[in-house]
Amino acid sequence: MKVTIGRSTLDLVEGDITHENVDAIVNAANSSLLGGGGVDGAIHRAGGPAIVQECKQIGGCPTGEAVITTGGKLQARHVIHTVGPVWQGGERGEPALLASAYANSLALAAAHELASIAFPSISTGAYGYPLEQAARIALAAVIKHLRDATTLSTVRFVLFNRMTLEAYEAAMKELCADAGDIRYA
């Protein structure tokens, strides 16, 4: 599914984020930045030791924040590492922290004048964030960013499986239903 917002395209696809040929891919990192399971481990394995070395120099990242490193051996030139919240029932600031993880990743991409970025579904794996809620928060944050002046011409969500893609497609349809500035591409 693809929509146009201003001069930018927002795209939802099923696939492997480590194969994306974009300026930056986003890593759903843990606060140590030293790799882990899921997408974090896959990015560190595919990108090689250069990413780990830069992450060690950075020293960590708080929940909701984002940092940038080289892309190492990846096709992407950069990796933006962000830490999403662990789901604890939704009453401990998780929605705001998740929105902040996306917003700070987008702000970092803009600060580095990047034109394209690919996101996974942050916090919906081992961190247990309910998929449908996370999809709405993620897409709302991206749509808000794309409505403002931005260097980004392409934002892509690269979703690991069909179920996740379908949840994001449903959230996109919901968010686009009454938005006159969003066009299906």
C-alpha positions in Angstrom: 0.0 0.0 0.0 1.3 3.4 -0.9 0.1 7.0 -0.3 1.4 10.4 -1.1 1.5 13.2 1.5 2.7 16.5 0.1 5.8 15.7 -2.0 6.6 12.5 0.0 5.6 8.8 -0.4 4.6 6.6 2.5 4.9 2.9 1.5 4.0 -0.3 3.4 5.7 -3.5 2.2 6.4 -7.0 3.6 10.1 -7.9 3.6 13.5 -7.9 5.2 14.6 -4.4 6.2 18.3 -5.4 5.9 17.9 -5.5 2.1 16.5 -2.0 1.8 18.4 0.4 -0.5 17.5 3.6 1.3 19.6 6.4 2.9 18.8 4.9 6.4 17.1 2.0 7.9 15.8 2.2 11.5 16.8 -0.3 14.0 14.5 -1.3 16.8 17.4 -1.3 19.3 17.8 -2.0 23.0 19.2 0.7 25.2 22.7 -0.7 25.1 22.8 -0.5 21.3 24.9 -3.7 21.2 22.6 -5.9 19.4 20.0 -8.4 20.5 17.3 -10.5 18.9 14.8 -9.8 16.1 15.4 -6.9 13.8 18.2 -5.6 16.0 20.2 -8.8 15.7 19.5 -9.1 12.0 20.8 -5.5 11.4 23.9 -6.0 13.4 24.7 -9.3 11.7 24.1 -8.0 8.2 25.8 -4.7 8.8 29.0 -6.1 10.4 31.4 -4.9 13.0 31.5 -1.2 11.9 28.0 -0.7 13.3 28.9 -2.3 16.7 32.0 -0.2 16.9 30.1 3.1 16.5 27.4 1.9 18.9 30.1 1.2 21.5 31.4 4.7 21.1 27.9 6.2 21.5 27.4 4.2 24.6 23.7 3.7 24.7 20.3 5.3 23.9 17.3 6.1 26.2 13.8 4.9 25.4 12.2 7.2 22.9 15.4 8.7 21.6 17.4 7.9 18.5 21.1 7.9 17.3 22.7 7.4 13.9 25.6 5.2 12.8 27.1 4.0 9.5 25.3 1.3 7.6 28.4 -0.9 7.5 27.9 -3.6 4.9 24.2 -2.8 4.5 22.9 -1.2 1.3 21.6 1.6 3.5 24.2 4.3 4.2 23.1 4.8 7.8 21.3 3.0 10.6 19.2 5.1 12.9 18.9 3.2 16.2 15.9 4.0 18.3 14.6 2.4 21.5 10.9 1.7 21.8 9.1 1.1 25.0 8.4 -2.3 26.6 4.6 -2.7 26.8 3.5 -2.7 30.5 -0.2 -2.2 29.9 -0.2 1.2 28.4 -0.4 3.3 31.6 3.3 4.0 31.9 3.8 6.4 29.0 4.3 3.8 26.4 2.2 5.6 23.6 4.2 8.8 24.1 7.5 7.0 24.2 6.7 5.0 21.0 5.6 8.2 19.2 8.8 9.8 20.3 10.9 6.9 19.0 9.5 7.5 15.5 9.5 11.3 15.7 13.1 11.4 16.9 14.2 9.0 14.1 12.5 11.2 11.5 14.1 14.3 13.0 17.5 12.7 12.9 17.0 11.7 9.3 16.0 15.3 8.5 18.9 16.7 10.4 21.2 14.6 8.2 19.3 15.7 5.0 18.3 12.1 4.2 15.8 11.5 1.4 14.7 7.9 2.2 14.2 5.9 5.3 12.8 2.5 6.1 11.2 1.5 9.5 10.4 -1.8 11.1 7.4 -2.1 13.5 9.1 -0.9 16.6 8.3 -2.5 20.0 5.9 -5.1 18.6 8.1 -8.1 18.9 9.9 -9.0 22.1 8.8 -5.7 23.7 5.1 -6.9 23.4 3.4 -3.7 22.2 0.0 -4.5 20.8 0.4 -4.5 17.0 -2.8 -2.5 16.1 -2.1 0.2 18.6 1.6 0.4 17.6 0.7 0.7 13.9 -1.6 3.7 14.5 1.0 5.4 16.6 3.8 4.8 14.1 1.8 5.9 11.0 0.4 9.0 12.8 3.9 10.1 13.7 5.1 9.6 10.2 2.1 11.4 8.6 2.6 14.3 11.0 6.3 14.6 10.0 5.5 14.4 6.3 2.9 17.1 6.5 5.7 19.5 7.6 8.6 20.6 5.4 10.9 17.6 5.2 13.9 16.3 3.3 12.3 12.9 3.1 10.8 11.9 -0.2 10.3 8.2 0.8 9.3 6.6 4.1 8.8 2.9 3.9 7.6 0.5 6.6 9.3 -2.9 5.9 7.2 -5.3 7.9 8.4 -8.8 8.7 5.2 -10.8 8.0 1.8 -10.7 6.4 -0.1 -10.2 9.7 2.0 -7.1 10.6 1.6 -5.7 7.1 -2.2 -6.2 7.3 -2.3 -4.4 10.7 -0.4 -1.5 9.2 -2.7 -1.4 6.1 -5.8 -1.3 8.3 -4.3 1.6 10.4 -3.3 3.4 7.2 -6.9 3.2 5.9 -8.3 4.4 9.2 -5.9 7.4 9.4 -6.4 8.3 5.7 -10.2 8.1 5.7 -10.8 11.7 6.5 -7.5 13.2 5.5 -7.9 15.4 2.4 -4.1 15.8 2.0 -3.3 12.1 1.6 -3.7 10.5 -1.8 -3.4 6.8 -2.6 -0.5 6.3 -5.1 
